[in-house]
Amino acid sequence: MAKIISTDTIEDIFGSSPAMQDINRLIKIASGSNTNILILGESGVGKEVVAQSIHKLSNRKDKPFVVVDCSTMAPNLIESELFGHEKGAFTGANTTKPGKFEMADGGTLFLDEIGNISPEIQAKLLRYIETQTFERVGGHKSIKTSVRFITATNVDLKEVSDKGLFRLDLYHRLNVFPLIIPPLRERKDDLPLFIYRFLEIMAKKNNRLIPHISEKAMTCLIEYDYPGNLRELRNIIERLVVTSDTDIDVKNLPSEIKNATKKLSTKKIEFSYDPSMSLKEISRQALHIIEKEWIHNTLAHTGDHYGKAAEILGITPRTLYNKMKELKIRAK
């Protein structure tokens, strides 16, 4: 289904991990041009937010940003939706209706899940890219518009093209400036930022106070891999905000997160003799064993209080979390 989005209400949610810093840099470069952008990534990683950001930073920001989700539209309706139709073009076409190309004139047209469109629509899109003109369904008059294309897909469009399921020439025209958005499990350093941002958004949306998340619950939320990416995280945080009073602890977390946390390995690092190891390698392995045991004991001493444990160890809570992750120490 298509929609027009006001850029005044866009939620720019980006992280500070190296991967997203690079994406932010590419967004700024992309926004300064009118070239076609192809955004690649798993479902839920925020492809539409990236497209919105490119539009908002571009010289088309005062014009419409029009979204068409190609995965939810019936094949026999998408042509009319994109290009519009003339009165009498088909049964039920009682009036002339402009399509999204006309609605997006001067602005940006974001085609999400572009890999789902039929070969016939692919041909029409290719023609538009080459001529900037199209005809409405049932019409013969060429209509010219200025539209900036941003497309997105969660499939390997090159592989699909190689199999003959997507036009290779259209793929090359769309793939002028590719942006690959990594999944959330590959940028876990961004998770605390996302979690607190979503807490703020969902508390405001549901007229709730922003709940406090315990350190154990936060650890579980960070360790979870989120197969649904940001969309799943957002839904989980909203559920927690709605169902929790003031505090969020491990007991409040969804079963999928608690079950995944239970499966995490708790196997201790063991020293294994290897005559080929250098003294430096032996020292490093021994240091890891000592560090792991010391962190275990300190957490036990503080009742698993990260802040107090980090203070005793003379490091920050974030450094403690990273060290626990490195040594495969799991929160109880």
Sequence and secondary structure as in RCSB ss.txt:
>XXXX:A:sequence
MAKIISTDTIEDIFGSSPAMQDINRLIKIASGSNTNILILGESGVGKEVVAQSIHKLSNRKDKPFVVVDCSTMAP
NLIESELFGHEKGAFTGANTTKPGKFEMADGGTLFLDEIGNISPEIQAKLLRYIETQTFERVGGHKSIKTSVRFI
TATNVDLKEVSDKGLFRLDLYHRLNVFPLIIPPLRERKDDLPLFIYRFLEIMAKKNNRLIPHISEKAMTCLIEYD
YPGNLRELRNIIERLVVTSDTDIDVKNLPSEIKNATKKLSTKKIEFSYDPSMSLKEISRQALHIIEKEWIHNTLA
HTGDHYGKAAEILGITPRTLYNKMKELKIRAK
>XXXX:A:secstr
 EEE  GGG       SHHHHHHHHHHHHHHTS   EEEE  TTS HHHHHHHHHHHSTTTTS EEEEETTSS H
HHHHHHHHEE TTSSTT  S EE HHHHTTTSEEEEETGGGS HHHHHHHHHHHHHSEE  BT  S EE   EEE
EEESS HHHHHHTTSS HHHHHHHTTEEEE   GGG GGGHHHHHHHHHHHHHHHTT    EE HHHHHHHHH  
 TTHHHHHHHHHHHHHHH SSEE GGGS HHHHHHHHTS          TT  HHHHHHHHHHHHHHHHHHHHHH
HTTS HHHHHHHHTS HHHHHHHHHHTT    
